[in-house]
Amino acid sequence: MSSSVHSSELLAQVATLPALPGVYRYFDAANTLLYVGKARNLKRRVSSYFQKDHGGTRIGHMVSKITKLETTVVRSEAEALLLENNLIKTQHPKYNILFRDDKSYPYLKITGVAELDGRSELPGQQFPRIAYYRGGTDKKHRYFGPYPSAWAVKESIQLLQKVFRLRTCEDTVFANRSRPCLLFQIKRCSGPCVDLISPQDYAADVRNAEAMLRGETQALLKDMEQRMMKYAQEMEYEKAAEIRNQMSALAAVLHQQAIETDSDKDADILAVKVQGGRACVNLAMVRGGRHLGDRAYFPSQLDDAMGVYESEDDVQGQSVEVRVLEAFLAQHYIDVPIPQVLVLSESVDALLIKALSEQVGYKIAAVHQPREQRRIWLEMALQNASIQLARLLAEEGSQHARTRALAEALDLPQERLDELAIECFDISHTAGENTQASCVVFRQHKMQNSEYRRFNITGITPGDDYAAMRQVLQRRYKPVADALQAADGVELEVGAPQLPDLVLVDGGKGQVSMAREVFAELGLDISRIVGVEKGEGRKVGLEELVFADGRAKVYLGYDSAALMLIAQIRDEAHRFAITGMRAQRAKVRTGQSSLEEIPGVGPKRRARLLQRFGGVRGVSNASVEDLMTVDGISASLAEDIYKVLH
């Protein structure tokens, strides 16, 4: 097999590989990364791919595509493991289990608190605030988390407000208060803005809040009790009563939140379930002894990846669950803080835990068969993984059924439903101004958000939706027509502009006729154009499909799965267009911020521009030549301003 499929140069490269640990990468003829693997012995592992006849299996299909090999020799197997998953996460190879990047985790931030030896001393500012935060951290503030969701952070903030009455207002609001706000009235803030609490007492509340977030609840209660008794002995009964009320509120929180003071303060609980060709990893977070909630992760490319992994001799017999969990651990914790305790539903390779420990600089404990509270946590995580996976399979089954129903209704090929691509266009404007077109993409049975596009429409009569549709279709599909003409009947390369299987336009005969004219001019297949025409009374469920190639209209029925899919795609295009239009409108209304962001446009030049053109809208409507007439605006700066505002 290898001698007939692979080049002699590639086979020679394989033969000269060293018997050392490392990472290998396979590429196809289009230089697309197919697979990333690690090996304790590069020569033996990579040679095994080319010495066996893998037949028509998934690995055989992958090996037949390999035209290029790259390797990196490392010092240890642990280092190879970390490099392998760094590459998987950043390069997205087709035949590896891949966990997509999620949005960054949110944190709870206490502002302006100095950090010393891991513990906070007096606040770096007199009255720090507690806030929701997402992004990079720094040493100027204290951060607690990460939390699995924004809701978990906001719930913690509410608890701290209830118990310790820390402020949440912005510094500008705080500095300009002359009387306490509503939060003080409902006993959710101690009123530091108008000096109703001393900096020393507020600092004590900040330290107590941090102790609670770290899970030091028993020591905190004991310290508060001692302070209460001290104030009582000194006959400062009001202060003693305040601490008593705090203790009561804290005790109620501990009871409601079921904080486990005698168990792990910080731990991640990870449970994996595999069913129906899909997998779910449920991550539950415990911080400061509190169970903060769960987040579910669904890896992609599971079938293809497992087909390749099965060929690796040193992991044969390893379950899919273990493989998925190991992939998650290695990819997820590349840039996310790792607690010292991981409670796992599967027993993973000790080498992986060792590599993670080396990465963070402290020992990570992995517990596979936990007891007591840890067991309860794991059972909850397993149940949530099952629920989330069942939900995903139900949704995917429904979406697959909708795709199949649409293909049947429109007589589209049934063999490649996973690759069926639909693009839908919608036009949006405000009383004829700020016209925008949106293009949304449906493929692989779901909306592909990363491929959505917006087009600013210019040079048309305001409110002319037909002209707007003509312009957006020309701009979108002319590159496709040019690529097809250049290919001259040969299949387009990967990455080249592609024509979707279906082009939906939100409208009836008029919009469809406009789309047909554009496609005819470009030499594209007009049978792919379908209009979604409102039915009688413009009622939902009575829509009809209008075809550009002259076919009769089709009414699918209000309960049709195909109509549900079309409505879903059309509504998404409309939503995307509306949000773009609103953003554009807001940009015009508050466009001064855009002017401020342009290098070279300071306060004086900005004032001259606004004065000359009567406001931001006038500046936005000005040409480059008009902008150059303003004192201090050069030709290059005028071009920069025009580009930013358009």
C-alpha positions as CSV (number, residue, x, y, z in Angstrom):
1,M,0.0,0.0,0.0
2,S,2.6,2.5,1.0
3,S,4.8,2.0,-2.0
4,S,2.0,2.7,-4.4
5,V,0.3,5.6,-2.6
6,H,3.1,7.5,-0.9
7,S,6.1,9.2,-2.3
8,S,9.6,7.7,-1.9
9,E,10.7,11.0,-0.2
10,L,8.0,10.6,2.5
11,L,8.9,6.9,3.1
12,A,12.5,7.8,3.3
13,Q,11.7,10.4,5.9
14,V,9.8,7.8,7.9
15,A,12.7,5.4,7.7
16,T,15.2,7.9,9.1
17,L,13.1,9.0,12.1
18,P,14.8,8.7,15.6
19,A,13.7,6.3,18.3
20,L,13.0,9.2,20.6
21,P,9.9,10.7,22.2
22,G,8.2,13.4,20.1
23,V,5.1,14.7,18.3
24,Y,4.3,13.9,14.6
25,R,1.9,15.8,12.3
26,Y,0.4,14.5,9.0
27,F,-0.7,16.8,6.1
28,D,-2.6,16.2,2.9
29,A,-1.9,17.5,-0.6
30,A,-3.6,20.8,0.2
31,N,-1.3,21.2,3.2
32,T,-4.3,20.7,5.5
33,L,-3.4,19.2,8.9
34,L,-4.9,15.7,9.2
35,Y,-3.6,14.4,12.5
36,V,-1.4,15.2,15.5
37,G,0.0,12.3,17.6
38,K,2.6,11.7,20.3
39,A,4.9,8.8,20.7
40,R,7.5,7.6,23.1
41,N,9.3,6.2,20.1
42,L,8.7,8.2,16.9
43,K,10.3,5.7,14.5
44,R,8.2,2.8,15.7
45,R,4.9,4.7,16.0
46,V,5.0,6.5,12.6
47,S,6.4,3.5,10.8
48,S,3.3,1.5,11.9
49,Y,1.0,3.7,9.9
50,F,2.8,3.0,6.6
51,Q,3.7,-0.7,7.1
52,K,0.2,-2.0,7.5
53,D,-2.6,-2.3,5.1
54,H,-5.5,-0.5,6.8
55,G,-8.0,-1.3,4.1
56,G,-11.1,0.9,3.9
57,T,-11.1,1.9,7.6
58,R,-11.1,5.4,8.8
59,I,-7.4,5.2,9.5
60,G,-6.9,3.7,6.0
61,H,-8.7,6.7,4.5
62,M,-6.5,9.1,6.5
63,V,-3.3,7.4,5.7
64,S,-4.1,7.4,2.0
65,K,-4.2,11.2,2.1
66,I,-0.9,11.8,3.8
67,T,1.6,13.6,1.6
68,K,3.7,15.4,4.2
69,L,5.1,14.6,7.6
70,E,6.5,16.9,10.3
71,T,8.0,15.8,13.6
72,T,9.2,17.5,16.8
73,V,11.6,15.6,19.1
74,V,11.0,16.5,22.8
75,R,12.7,15.6,26.1
76,S,10.0,13.4,27.6
77,E,6.8,11.7,26.9
78,A,5.0,14.2,29.3
79,E,6.3,17.1,27.2
80,A,5.1,15.3,24.0
81,L,1.7,14.9,25.5
82,L,1.4,18.7,26.3
83,L,2.7,19.7,22.9
84,E,0.4,17.3,21.1
85,N,-2.7,18.8,22.8
86,N,-1.5,22.4,22.3
87,L,-1.3,21.7,18.6
88,I,-4.7,20.0,18.6
89,K,-6.3,22.9,20.3
90,T,-4.8,25.6,18.1
91,Q,-4.6,23.8,14.7
92,H,-7.8,21.8,14.7
93,P,-6.7,18.6,12.9
94,K,-9.5,16.5,11.3
95,Y,-8.7,13.2,12.9
96,N,-8.2,14.1,16.6
97,I,-10.8,14.5,19.3
98,L,-11.3,18.2,19.5
99,F,-12.8,20.3,22.2
100,R,-13.5,23.7,20.8
101,D,-12.4,26.9,22.6
102,D,-15.1,28.1,24.9
103,K,-15.5,31.7,26.0
104,S,-13.2,32.6,28.8
105,Y,-14.5,31.8,32.3
106,P,-15.9,34.5,34.4
107,Y,-14.4,35.5,37.8
108,L,-15.5,37.5,40.8
109,K,-13.2,40.4,41.3
110,I,-12.5,42.5,44.4
111,T,-10.8,45.7,43.2
112,G,-7.7,47.4,44.5
113,V,-6.7,44.7,47.0
114,A,-3.0,44.3,47.5
115,E,-1.7,40.7,47.5
116,L,1.0,39.5,49.9
117,D,2.0,35.9,50.4
118,G,-1.3,34.7,48.9
119,R,-3.3,36.6,51.5
120,S,-4.8,40.1,51.4
121,E,-3.8,42.8,53.8
122,L,-5.6,46.1,54.1
123,P,-7.3,47.1,50.8
124,G,-5.2,49.0,48.4
125,Q,-8.1,51.5,48.1
126,Q,-10.3,52.5,51.0
127,F,-13.4,50.8,49.8
128,P,-12.9,48.0,47.3
129,R,-15.9,46.9,45.2
130,I,-17.0,43.4,44.2
131,A,-17.7,42.9,40.5
132,Y,-18.3,40.4,37.8
133,Y,-15.2,40.1,35.5
134,R,-14.2,38.2,32.4
135,G,-10.7,38.6,30.8
136,G,-7.0,38.6,31.8
137,T,-6.1,39.0,35.4
138,D,-3.5,41.3,37.0
139,K,-1.9,41.9,40.5
140,K,-3.8,45.1,41.2
141,H,-7.0,43.2,42.1
142,R,-8.0,39.9,43.7
143,Y,-9.8,37.3,41.6
144,F,-11.9,34.3,42.7
145,G,-12.9,31.6,40.4
146,P,-13.1,30.6,37.7
147,Y,-16.9,30.1,37.8
148,P,-18.8,27.9,35.3
149,S,-21.2,30.6,34.3
150,A,-22.0,34.3,34.7
151,W,-25.0,33.3,36.8
152,A,-22.8,31.6,39.4
153,V,-20.7,34.8,39.7
154,K,-23.7,37.0,40.2
155,E,-25.2,34.6,42.8
156,S,-21.9,34.8,44.7
157,I,-22.0,38.6,44.5
158,Q,-25.5,38.6,45.9
159,L,-24.4,36.4,48.8
160,L,-21.6,38.8,49.7
161,Q,-23.9,41.7,49.5
162,K,-26.3,40.0,51.8
163,V,-23.7,39.0,54.4
164,F,-21.0,41.6,54.2
165,R,-22.7,44.4,52.4
166,L,-19.8,45.3,50.1
167,R,-20.3,47.9,47.4
168,T,-20.9,47.0,43.7
169,C,-21.2,50.5,42.2
170,E,-18.7,51.8,39.7
171,D,-16.0,54.2,41.0
172,T,-17.4,57.2,39.2
173,V,-20.8,56.6,40.8
174,F,-19.2,56.0,44.2
175,A,-17.2,59.2,44.1
176,N,-20.2,61.4,43.2
177,R,-22.8,60.1,45.7
178,S,-24.2,62.6,48.2
179,R,-26.6,60.2,49.9
180,P,-26.8,56.4,50.0
181,C,-28.5,54.5,47.2
182,L,-31.3,51.9,47.3
183,L,-28.9,49.1,48.1
184,F,-28.1,50.7,51.4
185,Q,-31.8,51.0,52.2
186,I,-32.4,47.3,51.6
187,K,-29.3,46.3,53.6
188,R,-27.2,45.2,50.7
189,C,-24.5,47.9,51.1
190,S,-22.9,49.5,54.1
191,G,-22.9,53.0,52.6
192,P,-19.2,53.7,52.3
193,C,-19.9,56.4,49.7
194,V,-21.2,58.7,52.4
195,D,-18.9,57.5,55.2
196,L,-21.5,55.4,57.0
197,I,-18.8,52.8,57.7
198,S,-15.2,53.4,58.6
199,P,-12.4,52.2,56.3
200,Q,-11.2,49.8,59.1
201,D,-14.6,48.2,59.5
202,Y,-15.1,48.0,55.7
203,A,-11.6,46.4,55.4
204,A,-12.6,43.8,57.9
205,D,-15.7,43.0,55.8
206,V,-13.5,42.6,52.7
207,R,-11.2,40.2,54.6
208,N,-14.2,38.2,55.8
209,A,-15.7,38.1,52.3
210,E,-12.4,36.7,51.0
211,A,-12.3,34.1,53.7
212,M,-15.7,33.0,52.8
213,L,-14.8,32.7,49.1
214,R,-11.7,30.6,50.1
215,G,-14.0,28.3,52.0
216,E,-12.6,29.2,55.5
217,T,-16.1,29.4,56.9
218,Q,-15.5,27.8,60.3
219,A,-12.5,30.0,61.1
220,L,-14.5,33.0,59.8
221,L,-17.5,32.2,62.1
222,K,-15.1,31.8,65.1
223,D,-13.4,35.1,64.4
224,M,-16.7,36.9,64.0
225,E,-17.9,35.5,67.3
226,Q,-14.8,36.7,69.1
227,R,-15.3,40.2,67.6
228,M,-18.9,40.3,68.6
229,M,-18.1,39.3,72.2
230,K,-15.3,42.0,72.3
231,Y,-17.7,44.7,71.2
232,A,-20.3,43.5,73.7
233,Q,-17.8,43.6,76.6
234,E,-16.8,47.2,75.5
235,M,-20.6,48.0,75.5
236,E,-20.5,48.9,71.8
237,Y,-23.8,47.0,71.3
238,E,-24.6,48.4,67.9
239,K,-21.4,47.0,66.4
240,A,-21.9,43.7,68.2
241,A,-25.5,43.6,66.8
242,E,-24.1,44.2,63.3
243,I,-21.7,41.3,63.6
244,R,-24.5,39.1,65.0
245,N,-26.6,39.9,62.0
246,Q,-23.8,39.0,59.7
247,M,-23.3,35.7,61.5
248,S,-27.0,34.9,61.1
249,A,-26.9,35.7,57.4
250,L,-23.7,33.7,56.9
251,A,-25.2,30.7,58.7
252,A,-28.3,30.9,56.5
253,V,-26.1,31.0,53.4
254,L,-24.1,28.0,54.6
255,H,-27.3,26.1,55.1
256,Q,-28.9,27.0,51.8
257,Q,-25.7,26.5,49.7
258,A,-24.8,23.2,51.5
259,I,-21.2,24.3,51.8
260,E,-19.0,21.4,52.7
261,T,-16.5,22.8,55.2
262,D,-14.8,19.6,55.9
263,S,-14.2,18.5,52.3
264,D,-12.1,19.9,49.4
265,K,-12.3,23.6,49.2
266,D,-11.3,23.6,45.5
267,A,-12.0,20.7,43.1
268,D,-13.1,20.0,39.6
269,I,-15.4,17.0,39.1
270,L,-15.3,15.5,35.6
271,A,-17.7,12.9,34.3
272,V,-17.9,11.5,30.7
273,K,-20.7,9.8,28.9
274,V,-20.6,8.3,25.4
275,Q,-23.7,7.3,23.4
276,G,-24.9,7.4,19.8
277,G,-21.5,8.4,18.4
278,R,-21.4,11.5,20.6
279,A,-19.8,12.2,23.9
280,C,-20.3,14.7,26.7
281,V,-17.9,15.8,29.4
282,N,-19.6,17.4,32.3
283,L,-17.4,19.7,34.4
284,A,-18.6,20.6,37.9
285,M,-16.7,23.2,39.9
286,V,-16.2,23.4,43.6
287,R,-14.6,26.6,44.9
288,G,-14.3,27.5,48.5
289,G,-16.3,24.4,49.4
290,R,-19.2,25.6,47.3
291,H,-20.6,23.6,44.4
292,L,-20.8,26.5,41.8
293,G,-22.5,24.6,39.0
294,D,-21.8,22.6,35.8
295,R,-20.8,23.2,32.3
296,A,-21.1,20.5,29.5
297,Y,-18.6,20.1,26.7
298,F,-19.2,18.1,23.5
299,P,-16.1,17.0,21.5
300,S,-16.2,17.0,17.7
301,Q,-14.7,14.5,15.2
302,L,-15.2,11.6,17.7
303,D,-15.8,8.8,15.1
304,D,-12.9,9.8,12.9
305,A,-10.5,10.2,15.8
306,M,-11.4,6.9,17.4
307,G,-10.9,5.1,14.1
308,V,-7.3,6.4,14.1
309,Y,-6.7,5.9,17.9
310,E,-7.6,2.2,17.6
311,S,-4.5,1.6,15.5
312,E,-2.1,2.8,18.2
313,D,-0.7,-0.3,19.9
314,D,0.1,1.3,23.3
315,V,-3.5,2.3,23.9
316,Q,-5.4,-0.6,22.3
317,G,-8.2,-1.7,24.6
318,Q,-8.6,1.8,26.1
319,S,-12.2,2.8,26.3
320,V,-13.7,5.6,24.4
321,E,-14.7,7.3,27.7
322,V,-11.0,7.3,28.8
323,R,-9.8,8.7,25.5
324,V,-12.4,11.5,25.6
325,L,-11.6,12.4,29.2
326,E,-7.9,12.4,28.6
327,A,-8.3,14.7,25.6
328,F,-10.5,17.1,27.6
329,L,-8.0,17.2,30.5
330,A,-5.0,17.8,28.2
331,Q,-6.8,20.5,26.1
332,H,-9.0,22.3,28.6
333,Y,-6.3,22.9,31.2
334,I,-3.8,24.5,28.8
335,D,-5.0,27.9,29.7
336,V,-7.5,27.4,32.6
337,P,-6.4,27.2,36.3
338,I,-6.3,23.7,37.6
339,P,-7.4,23.0,41.2
340,Q,-5.3,20.6,43.2
341,V,-8.0,17.9,43.2
342,L,-9.6,16.3,40.1
343,V,-12.5,13.9,40.7
344,L,-12.8,11.7,37.6
345,S,-15.4,9.2,36.4
346,E,-12.6,7.3,34.6
347,S,-9.1,6.2,35.5
348,V,-6.7,8.2,33.2
349,D,-3.1,7.7,32.4
350,A,-0.9,8.8,35.4
351,L,1.5,10.3,32.8
352,L,-1.2,12.9,32.0
353,I,-1.7,13.9,35.6
354,K,2.1,14.2,36.0
355,A,2.4,16.4,32.9
356,L,-0.4,18.7,34.2
357,S,1.4,18.9,37.6
358,E,4.6,19.8,35.9
359,Q,2.8,22.4,33.9
360,V,1.4,24.3,36.9
361,G,4.2,23.7,39.3
362,Y,2.3,21.9,42.1
363,K,1.0,18.3,42.6
364,I,-2.4,17.5,41.2
365,A,-4.4,14.6,42.8
366,A,-6.7,12.6,40.5
367,V,-9.3,10.6,42.3
368,H,-11.1,7.9,40.3
369,Q,-13.3,6.0,42.8
370,P,-14.2,8.7,45.4
371,R,-16.0,8.3,48.7
372,E,-18.4,10.3,50.8
373,Q,-19.0,13.9,49.5
374,R,-16.7,13.4,46.5
375,R,-18.8,10.4,45.4
376,I,-22.0,12.5,45.7
377,W,-20.4,15.2,43.5
378,L,-19.3,12.7,40.9
379,E,-22.8,11.0,40.8
380,M,-24.3,14.4,40.2
381,A,-21.9,15.1,37.4
382,L,-22.5,11.8,35.8
383,Q,-26.3,12.4,35.9
384,N,-25.8,15.8,34.4
385,A,-23.6,14.4,31.6
386,S,-26.3,11.8,30.8
387,I,-29.0,14.5,30.7
388,Q,-27.0,16.9,28.5
389,L,-26.0,14.1,26.1
390,A,-29.6,13.0,25.8
391,R,-30.7,16.6,25.0
392,L,-27.9,16.9,22.4
393,L,-28.9,13.7,20.7
394,A,-32.5,14.6,20.6
395,E,-31.7,18.1,19.2
396,E,-29.4,16.6,16.6
397,G,-31.9,13.9,15.6
398,S,-34.5,16.5,15.1
399,Q,-32.2,18.7,13.1
400,H,-31.1,15.8,11.0
401,A,-34.7,15.0,10.3
402,R,-35.4,18.6,9.2
403,T,-32.4,18.5,6.9
404,R,-33.6,15.3,5.3
405,A,-37.2,16.6,5.0
406,L,-36.0,19.7,3.2
407,A,-33.8,17.7,0.8
408,E,-36.7,15.5,0.0
409,A,-39.1,18.4,-0.5
410,L,-36.7,20.2,-2.9
411,D,-35.4,17.0,-4.6
412,L,-31.8,17.6,-3.4
413,P,-29.3,14.7,-3.2
414,Q,-29.7,12.5,-0.1
415,E,-26.2,11.0,0.0
416,R,-24.4,14.0,1.4
417,L,-26.8,15.5,3.9
418,D,-24.0,16.3,6.3
419,E,-22.4,18.6,3.7
420,L,-25.7,20.2,2.5
421,A,-24.9,24.0,2.6
422,I,-27.6,26.7,2.6
423,E,-27.0,30.5,2.6
424,C,-29.8,32.9,3.4
425,F,-29.9,36.7,2.8
426,D,-31.9,39.4,4.4
427,I,-32.0,43.2,4.0
428,S,-32.4,45.6,6.9
429,H,-32.4,49.4,7.2
430,T,-33.8,52.2,9.3
431,A,-36.3,54.3,7.2
432,G,-34.1,53.7,4.2
433,E,-30.8,54.6,6.0
434,N,-27.9,52.4,7.1
435,T,-28.9,49.6,4.8
436,Q,-27.2,46.3,5.6
437,A,-27.5,42.9,4.2
438,S,-26.9,39.7,6.2
439,C,-25.8,36.3,5.1
440,V,-26.1,33.3,7.4
441,V,-24.8,29.8,6.7
442,F,-26.4,26.4,7.5
443,R,-24.2,23.3,7.1
444,Q,-23.6,20.0,8.9
445,H,-27.2,20.3,10.3
446,K,-26.6,23.5,12.2
447,M,-26.0,27.2,11.8
448,Q,-22.3,28.1,11.3
449,N,-22.0,31.4,13.2
450,S,-18.3,31.8,12.3
451,E,-19.2,32.0,8.6
452,Y,-21.9,34.7,8.9
453,R,-21.2,37.9,7.0
454,R,-22.6,41.4,6.9
455,F,-22.5,43.8,3.9
456,N,-22.9,47.5,4.1
457,I,-25.0,48.5,1.1
458,T,-24.0,51.8,-0.6
459,G,-24.9,53.7,-3.8
460,I,-28.6,52.8,-3.9
461,T,-31.8,54.7,-3.6
462,P,-32.7,54.6,0.1
463,G,-35.2,51.9,0.8
464,D,-34.7,50.0,-2.5
465,D,-34.5,46.4,-1.2
466,Y,-34.3,45.0,-4.7
467,A,-31.1,47.0,-5.5
468,A,-29.7,46.1,-2.1
469,M,-30.3,42.4,-2.8
470,R,-28.7,42.7,-6.2
471,Q,-25.6,44.3,-4.7
472,V,-25.1,41.8,-1.9
473,L,-25.6,38.8,-4.3
474,Q,-23.1,40.2,-6.7
475,R,-20.5,40.9,-4.0
476,R,-21.0,37.4,-2.4
477,Y,-21.0,35.3,-5.6
478,K,-18.8,37.0,-8.1
479,P,-15.7,35.5,-6.5
480,V,-17.4,32.1,-6.7
481,A,-18.2,32.6,-10.4
482,D,-14.6,33.7,-11.1
483,A,-13.2,30.7,-9.3
484,L,-15.5,28.3,-11.2
485,Q,-14.5,29.9,-14.5
486,A,-10.8,29.7,-13.7
487,A,-11.2,26.0,-12.7
488,D,-12.8,25.2,-16.1
489,G,-14.8,22.2,-14.9
490,V,-12.2,20.9,-12.4
491,E,-13.3,20.5,-8.8
492,L,-12.5,23.6,-6.8
493,E,-9.6,23.3,-4.2
494,V,-10.3,23.3,-0.5
495,G,-10.5,26.9,0.7
496,A,-11.7,28.3,-2.6
497,P,-15.0,30.2,-2.8
498,Q,-17.8,27.6,-3.0
499,L,-21.4,27.8,-4.2
500,P,-23.9,26.6,-1.6
501,D,-26.5,23.9,-2.5
502,L,-29.3,26.4,-1.8
503,V,-29.6,30.2,-1.7
504,L,-32.6,31.4,0.3
505,V,-33.8,35.0,-0.1
506,D,-36.4,36.4,2.2
507,G,-39.1,37.5,-0.3
508,G,-41.3,36.5,-3.1
509,K,-41.2,36.8,-6.9
510,G,-39.6,40.2,-6.9
511,Q,-36.6,39.2,-4.8
512,V,-36.3,35.9,-6.6
513,S,-36.3,37.6,-10.0
514,M,-33.5,39.9,-8.9
515,A,-31.5,37.0,-7.6
516,R,-32.1,35.1,-10.9
517,E,-30.8,38.1,-12.9
518,V,-27.6,38.2,-10.8
519,F,-27.0,34.5,-11.2
520,A,-27.6,34.6,-14.9
521,E,-25.2,37.4,-15.3
522,L,-22.6,35.5,-13.3
523,G,-23.2,32.2,-15.1
524,L,-24.3,30.4,-12.0
525,D,-27.0,27.7,-11.5
526,I,-30.3,29.5,-11.0
527,S,-32.0,26.3,-9.7
528,R,-30.3,26.9,-6.4
529,I,-32.3,30.1,-5.7
530,V,-35.4,29.8,-3.5
531,G,-37.5,32.6,-2.2
532,V,-39.5,32.4,1.1
533,E,-42.8,34.2,0.4
534,K,-45.1,35.2,3.1
535,G,-48.5,33.4,3.0
536,E,-52.0,34.8,3.2
537,G,-52.2,37.4,5.9
538,R,-48.4,37.1,6.4
539,K,-49.1,34.4,8.9
540,V,-46.3,32.1,10.2
541,G,-46.7,28.6,8.8
542,L,-48.4,29.7,5.6
543,E,-45.1,30.5,3.7
544,E,-44.6,29.3,0.2
545,L,-41.4,28.6,-1.6
546,V,-40.7,30.4,-4.9
547,F,-38.2,29.0,-7.4
548,A,-36.0,30.9,-9.8
549,D,-36.0,28.2,-12.4
550,G,-39.8,28.4,-13.1
551,R,-41.0,25.5,-10.9
552,A,-44.4,25.9,-9.4
553,K,-44.6,27.3,-5.9
554,V,-44.5,24.8,-3.0
555,Y,-46.5,25.0,0.1
556,L,-44.9,22.7,2.7
557,G,-47.6,22.8,5.4
558,Y,-47.4,24.5,8.8
559,D,-46.2,21.4,10.6
560,S,-43.6,20.4,8.0
561,A,-40.1,19.7,9.3
562,A,-38.7,21.2,6.1
563,L,-40.6,24.4,6.7
564,M,-39.4,24.5,10.3
565,L,-35.8,24.4,9.0
566,I,-36.4,27.1,6.4
567,A,-38.1,29.3,9.1
568,Q,-35.2,28.7,11.4
569,I,-32.6,29.8,8.8
570,R,-34.7,32.8,7.7
571,D,-35.3,34.0,11.2
572,E,-31.6,33.7,12.0
573,A,-30.8,35.9,8.9
574,H,-33.4,38.4,10.0
575,R,-32.0,38.5,13.6
576,F,-28.4,38.8,12.3
577,A,-29.4,41.7,10.0
578,I,-31.4,43.5,12.8
579,T,-28.5,43.3,15.3
580,G,-26.1,44.6,12.6
581,M,-28.4,47.5,11.8
582,R,-28.8,48.4,15.4
583,A,-25.1,48.3,15.9
584,Q,-24.5,50.5,12.9
585,R,-27.2,52.9,14.1
586,A,-25.6,53.1,17.6
587,K,-22.3,53.7,16.0
588,V,-23.6,56.7,14.1
589,R,-25.4,58.1,17.2
590,T,-22.3,57.7,19.4
591,G,-19.8,57.8,16.6
592,Q,-17.6,60.2,18.6
593,S,-16.1,57.1,20.3
594,S,-15.1,55.9,16.8
595,L,-13.4,59.3,16.1
596,E,-11.6,59.0,19.4
597,E,-10.2,55.7,18.4
598,I,-8.5,57.1,15.2
599,P,-4.8,57.7,15.6
600,G,-4.0,61.4,14.9
601,V,-7.5,62.7,15.7
602,G,-7.2,64.4,19.1
603,P,-9.7,66.7,20.9
604,K,-9.0,69.7,18.7
605,R,-9.2,68.0,15.4
606,R,-12.3,66.1,16.6
607,A,-14.0,69.4,17.6
608,R,-13.1,71.0,14.2
609,L,-14.6,68.0,12.4
610,L,-17.9,68.0,14.4
611,Q,-18.2,71.8,14.0
612,R,-17.6,71.7,10.3
613,F,-20.0,68.9,9.5
614,G,-22.6,69.5,12.2
615,G,-22.1,66.2,14.1
616,V,-21.0,62.7,13.7
617,R,-23.5,61.8,11.0
618,G,-22.2,64.7,8.9
619,V,-18.6,63.5,9.4
620,S,-19.7,60.0,8.4
621,N,-21.4,61.2,5.2
622,A,-18.4,63.4,4.2
623,S,-16.0,62.3,1.4
624,V,-12.3,62.1,1.7
625,E,-12.0,65.4,-0.2
626,D,-14.5,67.1,2.2
627,L,-12.6,65.9,5.2
628,M,-9.3,67.3,3.8
629,T,-10.9,70.8,3.8
630,V,-10.8,70.8,7.6
631,D,-7.8,72.5,9.2
632,G,-5.2,69.9,10.3
633,I,-6.7,67.0,8.3
634,S,-4.1,65.7,5.8
635,A,-5.0,63.4,2.9
636,S,-3.8,60.3,4.6
637,L,-5.6,61.2,7.8
638,A,-8.8,61.9,5.9
639,E,-8.6,58.4,4.3
640,D,-8.1,56.9,7.7
641,I,-11.1,58.7,9.1
642,Y,-13.2,57.7,6.1
643,K,-12.2,54.0,6.4
644,V,-13.1,53.9,10.1
645,L,-16.5,55.4,9.7
646,H,-17.4,53.2,6.7
